[in-house]
Amino acid sequence: MSQSGMKPLPRSGASMVLTATPGNRAIMFGGVFDVEDEEEDMESEFYNEIYTLDLDKGRWFEVKLRGEKKKKRRRRRKEKEVAKEQNEDDSDEKDDDSDGEEEEEKSEVAAASVSEEVEPCGRMNAVMTVKHGILYLYGGLYEEGEKEVTLTDMYSLDIHKLKEWKLLQAMETKQDWEGESSSSEGSLTVAMAAIHINVQLGSLTVAMATIHYVTSVFS
């Protein structure tokens, strides 16, 4: 298949899932690209981007969540309103305790308006599945120095609206693996997570296939 459009950068360990709606598409998330510097040290760049591939046309698209732009516009508008009100208060002749309390409340509102949005961090080998138009993302791996970290957080994304990620399960524990066993141990953790999430979502066929794979690899 000849491919066109905005293709993702080279990477490995990206997660991909097929969906019939909207359109006949493949959805890709994350992955890692290793760069070797002059001293032969390896540095890994982990991605948290989303790409879709139109399987009929062979065209790539980078997904930009629609909720991000709207939130940024509301944030800037709110900041301007707060700044304007604060300037008006500064020009008043009276500056009593009530004015101070109002300014403090406005500062709290401004701080809340610039809170960070929820989104999964860059990772590789995350578990992904789609059910009823909702994309579910669980776990994965990333590296901190020479340590390989197994993630346990879970997110969902409406692939029809594409507004924002929703956090379903926060990071509970961080498991670090070092040495030669890091790859197999981390893969086993992610594989077991795949079984769990597919059973919960009713994908018994995929869960049974994963069980068969885990049995053959780790037995």
Secondary structure, DSSP 4 states (H G I P E B T S, - for coil): ---EESPPPS-BS-EEEEESSSSSEEEEE--EEEEE-TTS-EEEEE---EEEEETTTTEEEE---HHHHHHHHHHHHHHHHHHHHHHHHHTSS---HHHHHHHHHHHHHHHHHTPPPP-PPS-BS-EEEEETTEEEEEEEEEEETTEEEEEEEEEEEETTT----EEEE-----EEE-STTHHHHHHHHHHHHHHHHHHHTT-HHHHHHHHHHHHHHH-
